[in-house]
Every structure is written in structure tokens, then in C-alpha cells.
């Protein structure tokens, strides 16, 4: 049985994730008190022929602070049972969360008469830190819409990959900030930039003309081989430590040409054997 504990900042997409998991056949409960997790897990394991083989529990800052502080101990207890327990944590940049609350006119669960929204977001992150620090999979939804988040959950947690390590290769532009959910970050800005070729400027790293341009550059293949060798050497060590999800970010200046090319090439290479490799292009979405 798989048990996913889904948490994160308000407005980051927890409800969307729970709905996506429900579509995948998970038994989902939103905002279960943390101190009830052991009893829930015991019930799921105890019942023979339970109609649901997988479950997902939403946990947010409405829990008592003392209960959240005990999360690490409770999570260790769950993993000691006959459960494949994973922690999924969602977050987004403050400016994104502020914009989402402004657009939906929803009230943040921690706002009070004298607590503005920005302060409520800060306090919420502090309360959820015991969960965030133990997350198996972190997703930054700052640049992700509802449909992209749902598709990402289906791809990374779907039944086809239940026993496989899931790799996400993500391209990005350094001028827009480094993805906060990345486990590894590689910088390819030292390579020749197709942006300075007028005929290539409007294209992306998925277009044949850009691919041909980069493949003709002398340092592109050595860079690819170096990143590939590093990942082939160390990813098995992470998998041996029961890491099921890894995010590898490749950055160039704008996130349009070089990083996109590398992400596509790496995802193709690592899609084989016991590994699932997905690609995501933050600045193209």
C-alpha cells in the first residue's frame, strides 16, 4: 500500500494534487489531524481486501502547532509499518501566492484582523517546516497552472511508476531564478548561445535548427557526457537510500535554447530500464 502525505503552503495546489490522486484511484482525505495518522494507517493495513490500495492525506497549517512539531516522529512510525509512505510538499513564491489569493479572494487560514496576508504566509511556512524538511518530493508551482500540475502528478505518481525512480529534468533561465524544488542544478551558460543567431532567436531547444547548431559546438558533447556520467554514478546511490523522486534542473540564461536542448537529450537517455524520466520546460510553459 502507498500512503502519500500531501502538504504545502495555502494556495500552492494541495487540493489539485488530491483531486489528481483521487483520479488515479487513491483514497483521499483532506486536512486529517496529524495525531490521527497512526490510527488511519492502522485501519488501512488491518482491513483485508480493502478496496483502495493507495491513500493520500492532506495536511495543512490548521493542525495544532504541537501536533505539527511531532510530525517527524509520527512519519517515522508510519514508515515502520507495512506502508510505502511518501511525503509530498508543494510551495510557490510569495508573489505568486499573494497574486492567487488576490485573484480568488479566498481567505488564508492563518489571517486574522491584525495579521496581513504576507505575514500569514511566513508563519505558515514556519509551522510546516517539520513536514517540508522531510519531503520526498517537492514541487514548486510558481510557474505551473492547474492542468500542468495535474499532468505532472499523473506522470510522477501514476501506477506505471510505482516501483521505479522518477526523474524530472527541468529547464529554466537563471535570469528568472533557480527552481527551489531542484535536487541538482547544472549551469550550461558557458556554451555557445543560439540567441545571438538572428535566425534561431525565436526558436527553442526542441527545434531542429537549434539542435543542429548546438550539436556542431565543440563543448556541447563533453558537457552532456559530464552531466550524464555524474548522474549515472550517483543516482543509483540515492535510489539505494529509498529516494523515489529526483528533480534535475538545467539552466541557461533565458531557459529557451541550451537548457531545453539538454533536458530533452538527458530525458531521452535516462528513459530506460528501471528509471522514468520526464521533461519540463519552465520558461516555455
C-alpha positions in Angstrom: 0.0 0.0 0.0 1.2 3.5 -0.8 0.4 6.4 1.5 1.1 9.9 0.4 1.1 12.8 2.9 0.4 15.9 0.9 1.2 19.3 2.4 2.4 22.7 1.5 1.6 26.4 1.7 -2.0 27.5 1.1 -2.6 28.4 -2.5 0.2 26.2 -3.8 -2.1 23.5 -5.2 -2.8 20.9 -2.5 -6.4 20.5 -3.4 -5.5 20.0 -7.1 -3.0 17.3 -6.2 -5.5 15.5 -4.0 -8.0 15.5 -6.8 -5.4 14.2 -9.3 -4.5 11.4 -6.9 -8.2 10.6 -6.5 -8.4 10.3 -10.3 -5.5 7.7 -10.0 -7.6 5.6 -7.6 -6.2 6.9 -4.3 -8.5 7.1 -1.2 -8.1 10.8 -0.3 -8.8 12.7 2.9 -8.2 16.5 3.2 -6.9 18.0 6.4 -6.8 15.0 8.7 -5.4 15.9 12.1 -1.7 14.8 12.3 -2.3 12.9 15.5 -4.9 10.7 13.8 -2.4 9.5 11.1 -1.3 6.4 13.0 -4.9 5.3 13.6 -5.8 5.8 9.9 -2.8 3.8 8.8 -3.6 1.0 11.2 -7.1 0.8 9.8 -5.9 0.8 6.2 -3.4 -2.0 6.9 -5.8 -4.0 9.1 -8.8 -4.3 6.8 -8.4 -7.3 4.5 -9.1 -6.8 0.8 -9.5 -3.0 1.2 -11.0 -1.6 -2.0 -8.2 1.1 -2.0 -4.6 0.1 -2.4 -3.3 3.6 -2.1 -4.2 6.6 0.1 -3.4 10.3 0.3 -3.8 12.6 3.3 -3.8 16.3 3.1 -2.1 18.1 6.0 -2.1 21.9 6.4 -1.4 24.6 8.9 -4.8 24.3 10.5 -3.4 21.5 12.6 -2.3 22.3 16.2 1.3 23.6 16.3 2.3 20.9 18.9 1.0 18.2 16.6 2.9 19.5 13.6 6.1 19.6 15.7 5.7 15.9 16.3 5.3 15.1 12.6 8.8 13.6 12.2 8.2 11.1 15.0 4.7 10.2 13.5 6.1 9.8 10.0 8.9 7.5 11.2 6.2 5.4 12.9 4.2 5.1 9.7 7.3 4.1 7.7 8.0 1.3 10.3 4.6 -0.3 9.3 3.9 -2.2 6.1 3.5 1.1 4.2 5.2 2.8 1.3 4.9 6.2 2.9 6.0 9.3 0.9 5.8 13.0 1.8 4.8 15.5 -1.0 5.3 19.2 -0.3 4.1 22.0 -2.5 5.2 25.6 -2.4 5.3 28.7 -4.5 7.0 32.1 -4.5 5.4 34.7 -2.1 4.5 36.9 -5.0 2.6 34.1 -6.7 0.7 33.1 -3.5 -0.2 36.8 -2.9 -1.5 37.0 -6.5 -3.5 33.8 -6.3 -5.3 34.9 -3.1 -6.0 38.3 -4.6 -7.5 36.7 -7.7 -9.6 34.2 -5.9 -10.5 36.4 -2.9 -10.0 33.4 -0.7 -9.0 33.9 2.9 -5.7 32.5 4.1 -6.4 30.1 7.0 -3.9 32.0 9.3 -5.0 35.5 8.6 -6.5 37.4 11.4 -7.6 41.1 12.0 -4.0 42.2 12.7 -2.1 39.6 10.6 -1.7 40.6 7.0 -1.5 38.0 4.2 2.3 38.2 3.7 2.8 37.6 7.5 0.3 34.7 7.4 2.3 33.1 4.6 5.6 33.5 6.6 4.0 31.9 9.7 2.6 29.1 7.7 6.0 28.1 6.3 7.4 28.1 9.8 4.6 25.8 11.1 5.0 23.4 8.1 8.8 23.3 8.3 8.9 19.8 10.0 7.0 18.4 7.0 8.9 20.4 4.4 12.3 19.2 5.7 11.3 15.5 5.4 9.7 15.8 1.9 10.4 13.0 -0.6 9.1 15.1 -3.4 9.0 18.9 -3.5 7.1 20.8 -6.3 7.3 24.5 -6.9 4.1 25.5 -8.5 5.0 29.2 -9.1 5.1 28.7 -12.9 2.7 25.8 -13.1 -1.0 26.1 -14.0 -3.8 23.7 -12.9 -3.5 21.4 -15.9 0.3 21.2 -15.8 0.2 20.3 -12.1 -2.4 17.6 -12.6 -0.4 16.1 -15.5 2.8 16.2 -13.5 1.2 14.3 -10.6 -0.2 11.7 -13.0 3.2 11.2 -14.6 5.3 11.1 -11.5 3.0 9.1 -9.1 0.9 7.1 -11.5 0.6 3.3 -11.2 3.0 2.6 -14.0 5.9 4.0 -12.0 5.1 2.8 -8.5 8.2 0.7 -8.3 10.5 2.9 -10.3 12.6 6.0 -9.5 11.0 9.0 -11.2 13.4 11.6 -12.7 12.2 15.1 -13.7 14.6 17.1 -15.9 13.6 20.7 -15.8 15.0 23.5 -17.9 15.0 27.1 -16.6 16.5 30.6 -17.2 18.8 31.9 -14.5 17.5 35.4 -15.1 14.1 34.2 -13.8 15.6 32.5 -10.7 16.7 28.9 -9.8 13.9 26.4 -9.2 13.6 25.8 -5.5 12.5 22.2 -5.9 15.6 21.0 -7.7 17.8 18.3 -6.2 20.7 19.0 -8.6 21.3 22.2 -10.7 23.6 22.3 -13.7 24.7 25.5 -15.4 25.2 25.4 -19.2 25.6 29.2 -19.8 29.3 28.6 -20.7 28.2 27.1 -24.0 27.6 29.0 -27.3 24.2 30.8 -27.1 21.8 30.3 -30.1 20.1 33.6 -29.0 22.9 35.5 -30.8 22.0 33.9 -34.1 19.1 36.0 -35.5 17.6 33.1 -37.4 17.5 31.0 -34.2 16.4 33.6 -31.7 12.6 32.9 -31.8 13.1 29.1 -31.8 13.7 26.7 -28.8 16.0 23.9 -28.0 13.4 21.5 -29.4 13.7 22.8 -32.9 15.9 21.1 -35.4 17.8 24.2 -36.4 18.8 24.9 -32.7 19.6 21.2 -32.2 21.9 21.2 -35.2 23.6 24.4 -34.1 24.4 23.1 -30.6 25.5 19.7 -31.8 28.1 21.4 -34.0 29.6 23.3 -31.0 32.8 21.6 -29.7 31.9 21.8 -25.9 28.3 20.6 -26.0 29.0 16.8 -26.2 31.7 17.0 -23.4 29.2 18.9 -21.2 26.5 16.4 -21.9 28.8 13.4 -21.1 30.0 15.1 -17.9 26.4 15.6 -16.6 25.3 12.1 -17.8 28.3 10.4 -16.1 27.7 12.3 -12.8 24.0 11.3 -12.7 24.7 7.6 -13.8 27.3 7.5 -10.9 25.2 9.0 -8.1 21.5 8.4 -8.9 21.8 4.7 -8.0 23.2 5.7 -4.6 20.1 7.9 -4.0 17.8 5.1 -5.2 19.6 2.7 -2.7 18.6 5.1 0.0 14.9 4.8 -1.0 14.7 8.0 -2.9 11.9 7.7 -5.3 11.8 11.2 -6.8 14.7 13.4 -8.1 14.5 16.7 -9.9 17.5 17.8 -12.0 17.4 21.4 -13.2 19.4 22.6 -16.2 19.8 26.3 -16.6 20.9 28.7 -19.2 20.4 32.5 -19.4 16.8 32.6 -20.7 15.7 29.0 -20.5 14.8 28.8 -24.2 17.6 27.2 -26.1 20.6 25.4 -24.4 18.8 24.2 -21.2 15.8 23.0 -23.2 18.2 21.0 -25.6 20.0 19.4 -22.7 16.8 18.5 -20.8 15.3 16.8 -23.9 18.6 14.9 -24.6 19.0 13.8 -20.9 15.4 12.7 -20.6 15.7 10.5 -23.7 18.9 9.0 -22.4 17.6 8.1 -18.9 14.2 6.8 -20.1 15.2 3.1 -20.0 15.4 0.2 -17.6 14.0 0.9 -14.1 14.0 4.7 -14.4 11.2 7.0 -15.7 12.5 10.3 -17.0 10.2 13.3 -17.6 10.9 16.7 -19.1 9.6 20.1 -18.1 10.5 23.5 -19.5 9.6 26.2 -17.0 10.1 29.2 -19.3 8.3 27.7 -22.2 5.1 26.8 -20.3 
